[in-house]
Amino acid sequence: MKNMTKSTSKPVVVIPNLNGGAELEKAVLSLKAQTLQPHIIVVDNASTDDSLAFLANHPEVELIRHTKNKGYAGGVNPGFQRAIELNAAYAAPLNDDAVADPRWLELLVRHLDTHPEVGAVASKVMKADKIHLDSTGDYYTVWGLPYPRGRDEVDEGQYDQLTDIFAASGASSLFRVAALKEVGLFDEDFFAYYEDVDLSFRLQLAGWKIAYVPESVVYHAIGMTSGRIKGFTTYQTMKNLPLLLRKNVPDRYQWRITWRLNLALILFFWRAVSRGHLWSAMKGDWASSRLSYMAGEKRRQIQSSRKVSDDYIWGMIVHDLPPNAHALRKLRSFWWKVRGKKT
């Protein structure tokens, strides 16, 4: 059991920005309207637009500038480091295209204050239309494919229960700084995509719980930044999914998940080719091979210091395909039909 710690300074909220435009201002203003005021840090990934101009009127917002784009992970980590320097108890990332409900932070802090075994809490993330869900926490599957719980579903209260989850979404979550000191910050090899699942996986292995607090809400204009770059999602997916598995999945389950993920990536590769993203898919595959080979030392450190059993991790993993894995679901149904198994 971890020692209970009350906040000794303002929680820190970190917004990584890349050409966020007017969306960044909306994000910052939503933080200034919080019932529990945070220390706000904007980390700029070498933006070329005028998205930072409005900060001249908000000198209380701390600005950290990068000279090049360091991705989501590299855009949040300097803010987390500042949280450690400020002796903050809690630190949160918030996307530059997200708007937080006024009680978003207060509710997350309250849960961490009263649940010392919890290392991170996730809020309900709604899409900008305020009708459909973006995420109610993330899960990891036996296919090596993470997926946001409830994505694209109409919010009808079906995820309004406080519960433990596998992973906290990087778009909107709050981390206990003591837990970050123990397991490390976001892995910058991921650059963007699945770095939040990787960090959550490490927290799980270290014995920290992760909770979902449905009353805490953020509205997210998903894909505003990454959607501007052709082939970006293809490259990052091909690169990061094997790395996520390589670092975190216990030895006992490596092969069970690896063969499934390899099949999924073959299908993903050919879909990328059909969309004109051949070069992005090939580069992602090459980068994955290099990073997965180099991840051996990280894996040894993670696995040697873990505090939970293989069975606990296997029980936290979802034993099914993500809802959006349509091609894999069709392939599985065909295979079951050939074998005479009911679907």
C-alpha positions in Angstrom: 0.0 0.0 0.0 1.3 3.4 -1.0 1.5 6.2 1.6 -1.4 8.7 1.4 -0.2 12.2 0.3 -2.1 15.4 0.2 -1.4 18.0 -2.4 1.4 20.4 -1.2 1.2 22.7 -4.2 -1.0 23.4 -7.1 -1.4 20.5 -9.5 0.4 21.0 -12.8 -1.4 20.8 -16.1 0.8 20.4 -19.2 -0.5 21.3 -22.7 1.8 20.2 -25.5 1.2 22.4 -28.5 2.0 22.2 -32.2 0.3 24.8 -34.3 -2.8 24.6 -32.1 -4.2 27.9 -33.3 -7.4 29.0 -31.6 -7.8 25.6 -30.1 -4.9 26.2 -27.8 -6.4 29.4 -26.4 -9.7 27.5 -25.7 -7.8 24.8 -23.8 -5.9 27.4 -21.7 -9.0 29.4 -20.9 -10.8 26.2 -19.8 -8.0 25.6 -17.3 -8.3 29.2 -16.0 -12.0 28.5 -15.4 -11.3 25.5 -13.2 -12.8 25.3 -9.7 -9.4 24.1 -8.6 -6.7 26.3 -10.2 -3.6 24.5 -11.6 -0.2 25.7 -12.5 -0.5 25.8 -16.3 2.5 24.9 -18.5 2.4 25.1 -22.3 5.2 23.2 -24.1 5.5 24.3 -27.7 6.8 21.9 -30.2 8.3 24.5 -32.6 5.0 25.8 -33.9 5.0 28.0 -37.0 1.6 29.6 -36.5 0.6 32.4 -34.1 -1.0 30.1 -31.5 1.3 31.4 -28.7 0.5 35.1 -29.3 -2.4 35.2 -26.8 -0.1 34.1 -24.0 1.2 37.6 -23.8 -2.0 38.4 -22.0 -1.6 35.5 -19.6 1.8 35.9 -17.9 0.9 33.3 -15.2 1.0 30.6 -17.9 4.5 29.1 -18.0 5.9 28.5 -21.5 8.6 26.0 -22.5 9.7 26.2 -26.1 11.3 23.4 -28.2 13.4 24.2 -31.2 12.0 21.1 -33.0 8.9 19.0 -32.8 9.5 16.3 -30.1 6.1 14.8 -30.4 3.5 14.3 -27.7 5.8 12.4 -25.3 8.5 15.0 -25.7 5.9 17.8 -25.4 4.6 16.6 -22.1 7.8 15.4 -20.3 9.3 18.8 -19.7 6.1 19.8 -18.0 6.2 16.7 -15.8 9.8 17.5 -14.9 8.7 21.0 -13.8 6.0 19.4 -11.7 8.7 17.4 -9.9 10.8 20.5 -9.4 7.7 22.4 -8.0 7.1 19.6 -5.6 3.6 19.1 -7.0 1.7 16.1 -5.9 -0.1 15.6 -9.3 0.5 16.4 -12.9 -1.9 16.2 -15.9 -1.5 16.3 -19.6 -4.2 18.0 -21.6 -4.3 18.0 -25.4 -4.1 21.4 -27.1 -7.4 20.6 -28.9 -9.3 19.8 -25.6 -11.6 21.8 -23.5 -12.0 20.9 -19.8 -15.2 21.1 -17.9 -14.9 23.5 -14.9 -14.7 20.7 -12.3 -12.5 18.4 -14.4 -9.4 18.8 -12.3 -11.0 19.1 -8.9 -12.7 15.7 -9.3 -9.6 14.0 -10.4 -7.5 15.4 -7.6 -10.2 14.5 -5.0 -10.0 10.8 -6.2 -6.2 10.7 -5.9 -6.3 12.4 -2.5 -8.6 9.7 -1.1 -7.2 6.7 -2.9 -3.4 6.3 -2.2 -3.2 3.0 -4.2 -4.2 4.8 -7.4 -1.3 6.1 -9.6 -3.4 7.8 -12.3 -7.0 8.7 -13.0 -8.7 9.2 -16.3 -11.7 11.4 -17.1 -14.5 10.9 -19.5 -13.4 12.3 -22.8 -16.2 13.4 -25.1 -15.9 14.4 -28.7 -16.4 18.0 -29.6 -20.0 17.4 -30.5 -20.7 16.6 -26.8 -22.7 13.6 -28.0 -20.2 10.9 -28.8 -17.5 9.4 -26.6 -13.8 9.6 -27.4 -12.5 7.6 -24.4 -13.4 6.4 -21.0 -10.0 5.0 -20.4 -8.0 2.6 -22.6 -7.7 -1.1 -22.6 -5.1 -3.5 -24.0 -6.1 -6.7 -25.8 -4.6 -10.2 -26.3 -4.2 -9.0 -29.9 -1.6 -6.4 -28.8 -4.1 -3.7 -29.9 -5.1 -1.0 -27.4 -8.4 0.7 -27.8 -10.3 3.6 -26.1 -13.3 2.3 -24.2 -16.6 3.5 -25.7 -15.0 5.4 -28.7 -17.7 6.6 -31.1 -20.6 5.4 -28.9 -23.4 7.9 -28.1 -23.0 8.8 -24.4 -26.1 7.5 -22.7 -24.6 7.0 -19.3 -23.3 3.5 -20.0 -19.9 4.5 -18.7 -20.9 6.5 -15.7 -19.6 4.1 -13.1 -16.4 4.7 -11.2 -14.1 1.7 -12.1 -10.5 0.5 -12.4 -9.2 0.6 -16.0 -6.1 -0.6 -17.7 -4.8 2.7 -19.0 -5.4 6.4 -18.7 -5.7 8.4 -22.0 -3.0 11.0 -22.6 -5.6 13.4 -23.9 -6.9 14.0 -20.4 -5.7 12.3 -17.2 -4.0 13.0 -13.9 -0.9 11.3 -12.6 0.5 11.0 -9.1 4.0 12.5 -9.3 5.3 9.9 -6.8 4.2 7.2 -9.3 5.9 9.0 -12.2 9.1 9.2 -10.2 8.9 5.4 -9.6 8.2 4.2 -13.2 9.4 7.1 -15.3 7.8 9.6 -17.6 6.5 9.1 -21.2 8.9 7.1 -23.3 10.0 9.5 -26.0 10.8 6.7 -28.4 7.0 6.5 -29.0 6.9 10.2 -30.1 3.1 10.0 -30.4 0.4 7.3 -30.1 0.3 4.6 -27.4 2.9 6.4 -25.1 0.0 6.7 -22.7 -0.8 3.0 -22.7 2.9 2.3 -22.3 3.1 4.5 -19.2 -0.1 3.0 -17.8 1.3 -0.5 -18.5 4.4 0.3 -16.4 2.2 1.7 -13.6 0.2 -1.5 -13.6 3.3 -3.7 -13.5 4.6 -1.6 -10.6 1.4 -2.2 -8.6 -0.4 1.1 -9.0 -4.1 1.1 -9.8 -5.6 3.3 -12.5 -9.1 4.6 -12.1 -11.8 6.1 -14.3 -13.8 9.1 -12.8 -16.8 9.6 -15.0 -17.9 12.9 -13.5 -14.7 14.5 -14.7 -15.2 15.5 -18.3 -13.2 16.9 -21.2 -14.3 17.7 -24.8 -11.7 16.7 -27.4 -11.5 17.7 -31.1 -9.7 14.4 -31.9 -7.0 14.3 -34.5 -6.6 18.1 -34.9 -2.8 17.9 -34.9 -1.8 14.5 -36.2 -4.5 14.5 -38.9 -2.7 17.2 -40.8 0.3 15.0 -41.6 -0.1 12.4 -44.4 0.9 8.9 -43.3 1.6 10.0 -39.7 -0.9 7.6 -38.0 0.3 4.7 -40.2 4.0 5.3 -39.4 3.4 5.7 -35.6 1.1 2.6 -35.4 3.5 0.3 -37.3 6.4 1.6 -35.1 4.8 1.7 -31.7 2.6 -1.3 -31.3 5.5 -3.9 -31.3 7.5 -1.6 -29.0 4.6 -1.5 -26.5 4.4 -5.3 -26.5 8.2 -5.8 -26.3 8.7 -3.6 -23.3 5.8 -4.6 -21.1 4.1 -7.9 -21.8 5.4 -10.6 -19.4 7.5 -13.5 -20.9 4.7 -16.0 -20.2 2.4 -14.2 -22.6 4.8 -12.7 -25.2 4.1 -15.3 -27.9 0.4 -15.5 -27.3 0.1 -11.8 -28.1 3.0 -11.5 -30.7 1.5 -13.9 -33.3 -1.9 -12.1 -33.1 -0.3 -8.7 -33.3 1.8 -9.8 -36.3 -1.4 -10.9 -38.1 -3.0 -7.5 -37.3 0.0 -5.6 -38.6 0.0 -7.5 -41.8 -3.6 -6.5 -42.4 -2.9 -2.9 -41.3 0.1 -2.8 -43.7 -2.0 -3.8 -46.7 -4.7 -1.3 -45.8 -2.1 1.4 -45.6 -0.8 0.4 -49.0 -4.3 0.7 -50.4 -4.5 4.3 -49.0 -1.2 5.3 -50.6 0.8 5.1 -47.4 3.3 2.4 -48.5 6.4 4.4 -47.6 5.0 5.4 -44.2 4.2 1.8 -43.4 7.6 0.5 -44.5 9.4 3.2 -42.5 7.3 2.4 -39.4 8.1 -1.3 -39.7 11.9 -0.6 -40.0 11.8 1.8 -37.0 9.9 -0.8 -35.0 12.5 -3.4 -35.6 15.3 -1.1 -34.6 13.5 0.2 -31.4 12.3 -3.2 -30.3 15.8 -4.5 -30.5 17.1 -1.6 -28.5 14.3 -1.9 -25.9 15.8 -5.0 -24.3 17.4 -3.0 -21.4 14.2 -1.1 -20.8 12.3 -4.4 -20.7 14.7 -5.9 -18.2 14.3 -2.9 -15.9 10.5 -2.9 -16.1 10.1 -6.6 -15.6 12.7 -6.9 -12.8 11.0 -4.3 -10.7 7.4 -5.3 -11.2 5.2 -6.0 -8.2 2.3 -7.9 -9.7 1.9 -11.4 -11.0 1.5 -12.7 -14.5 -2.0 -13.7 -13.7 -2.9 -10.2 -12.6 -1.8 -8.7 -15.8 -3.5 -11.4 -17.9 -6.7 -10.7 -16.0 -6.5 -7.0 -16.8 -6.0 -7.6 -20.5 -9.2 -7.8 -22.7 -9.5 -11.2 -24.3 -11.2 -10.1 -27.5 -10.6 -7.9 -30.5 -11.2 -4.1 -30.4 -14.6 -3.1 -31.8 -13.0 -1.3 -34.7 -10.9 -4.3 -35.9 -13.3 -5.1 -38.7 -11.0 -7.0 -41.0 -9.7 -9.2 -38.2 -13.2 -9.9 -37.0 -14.2 -11.0 -40.5 -11.1 -13.2 -40.7 -11.9 -14.7 -37.3 -15.5 -15.4 -38.3 -14.3 -17.1 -41.5 -11.8 -19.2 -39.5 -14.5 -20.2 -37.0 -16.9 -21.1 -39.8 -14.2 -23.3 -41.5 -13.7 -25.1 -38.1 -17.4 -25.4 -37.5 -17.3 -23.1 -34.5 -20.2 -20.8 -33.6 -19.4 -17.1 -33.8 
